[in-house]
Amino acid sequence: MRENMEKKIKILGIAPYEGMKSIMTQLAQEREDLELDVFIGDLEKGAEIVRRNSYSNYDAIISRGGTAELIGRTTHLPVIEVNLSVYDILRAIKLAETYADLYAIVGFPGITGSAHLLCDLLQYHIDIFTVHDTNEVYETLQTLKNQGYRMVLCDMIANTVAKRLGLNAILITSGSESVSAAFDQAVKLCRSYSSLKEENQFLQNIIRSQTNNTLVLCEDGEVFFSSLDEPQLSPVLDLLKKELPSSLNKTTHKFFKNIDGTLYSFTGQKVSFNENSYIVYCFSATSIPIASSKYGIQYFSCEEAEDQFFYNFYTLPSSSSNLLETMDSLNHSTVPVMIFGETGSGKEQIARSIYSKSQLKNNPLIVINCALLSDKSWNFITNHYNSPFNDSNNTIFIKDIIYLSEHNLRQLLSIIVDTNLCQRNRMIFSCVCPPGKQLPTPALDFVNLLSCVTIYLPPLRERAEEIPALSSLYLNMLNVTIANQIIGFEPEGMKMFQEYDWPYNYTQFKRALHELALITKTPYIRTDHVAAFLEKERSHITPLLQQAPASPACYLEGTLDEINQKIIRLVLEQHNGNQSAAAKQLGISRTTLWRYLKYNA
């Protein structure tokens, strides 16, 4: 009896977001009465993780909200829910205080009941809407959007739906006190809960008899057991589900498959247990060389593009309404688009948004990053039969066209015109414009010849009044990913943020928030931390941008080698040391540039 009471409770944690996983892991390390394995998964994904691990000798499962409810329907193990406390709701309300537009609290009774109590006690005037099942969430949020609401404070289910509807959302995250209470409840419950399952012994026998990875599938393709970690499982599982019909018709089934450059050797064996049939797959993996690489070319799905845009800083409607209206007007058109603005102004995120709302969103978004293209990549997209330029009904985003050489720019423009590329695909281009400068001539050639719609992205310094609201939105995302509970800035610190000119715009802004969030251990980001960060930025970045450009005549002084050296150094500096980009602009190979720098150092 004493031995049983001292046995550690084994808990499977299903966290709907990264921050909750970190909190659960940290608290579990501080306890001696439990062991914790925690994965990230929301709703159906969380339930699927439980099904895959249902024969791993866990005593209980801990999750949150709708995910916990769904898991409870799929397992016989006790499921303990991490309840949202009034402190969790209060933190979300404090984050929303800087938001100028109409917002509301939306959630199940467990959230809205506490929210009503909290608002009554503190005399907060916030609209609160209660939903009772997942089917009500979409209808409720759509109604709120039609009524002019622009942001919601909500749980993970409503947070996901809000993204699809274009609403801003602050996720009500669970604090350490709520997770700790769930651990206490799980330990108390499991001290009196002990039952063994025959299936566990069955799986243990399989594991002991095999030396390779093992995956057991039911006849319907559900995972009965897996020896793989969660990140490794998905690509293998997708492949084996396709092979399952063949395996069920054979006693043994051996085959080889290449998955992302790795060669897998599979052996499937049909076995019976409790009058049911299962396929036991044993397999090993061997790395093999990848035939070719397409540097600078990426493929994205609509879901991936939407996730990228959701935390973009143009989702606030107040000062970007003209931009949002322009983007909405492009939804039912395939006209080419040129996006331009300063470095870090969010051009790629806007391109992703245009794609995710277009008629072609069910087909891939292909991003061609001109700054990263190698000669091999360029040859692939211009000459290969499998080039995205030879396909149709896709969205092709050609990013930073100014990095292409003059020859490649002419070739690209010729291909687009000669092959009717704009009629077969949606074409989006982007170009960096230095502060106060006009659209570069190569970009103007594309705009005029292809009749592009132009979208100008203003720098962050022109939206200084919105920096508090922008900070709250991004800090909420950081709270989810790095397990912090930051409410905002000390007033003087926020004033410093608003007065800074942000030469690298949103890229620099996000980096600043991320660095400050990592070092902040209090509810508010301290003013002295902000001052130290901005001083570091001014010392290392701003002086480079404020240097007066040299007179053209100074580059013509000296010998030919000296003139060449000055020009190469100037171009290299303009590209922040990127030798590939500098070589492209100079019209020479990267090897030639490297040799010249070496011999003239």
Secondary structure, DSSP 8 states (H G I E B T S, - for coil): -HHHHHS-EEEEEEESSHHHHHHHHHHHHT-SSEEEEEEE--THHHHHHHHHTTTS--SEEEE-HHHHHHHHTT-SS-EEE----HHHHHHHHHHHTT--S-EEEEE-HHHHHHHHHHHHHHT---EEEE-SSHHHHHHHHHHHHHTT--EEEE-HHHHHHHHHHT-EEEE----HHHHHHHHHHHHHHHTT-----HHHHHHHHHHHH-SSEEEEEETTS-EEEE-S-HHHHHHHHHHHHHHHHHHHTSSEEEEEEEETTEEEEEEEEEEEETTEEEEEEEEEEEE---S---TTEEEE-HHHHHHHHHT-TT--TTT-HHHHHHHHHTTT----EEEEESTTS-HHHHHHHHHHTSTTTTS-EEEEETTT--HHHHHHHHH-TT-GGG--S-EEEEE-GGGS-HHHHHHHHHHHHHTTHHHHSEEEEEEE--TT----HHHHHHHHHHT-EEEEE--GGGGGGGHHHHHHHHHHHHHHHH-----EE-HHHHHHHHHS--TTHHHHHHHHHHHHHHH--SSEE-HHHHHHHHHHHHHHTHHHHHS----GGGGGSS-HHHHHHHHHHHHHHHTTT-HHHHHHHHTS-HHHHHHHHHHT-
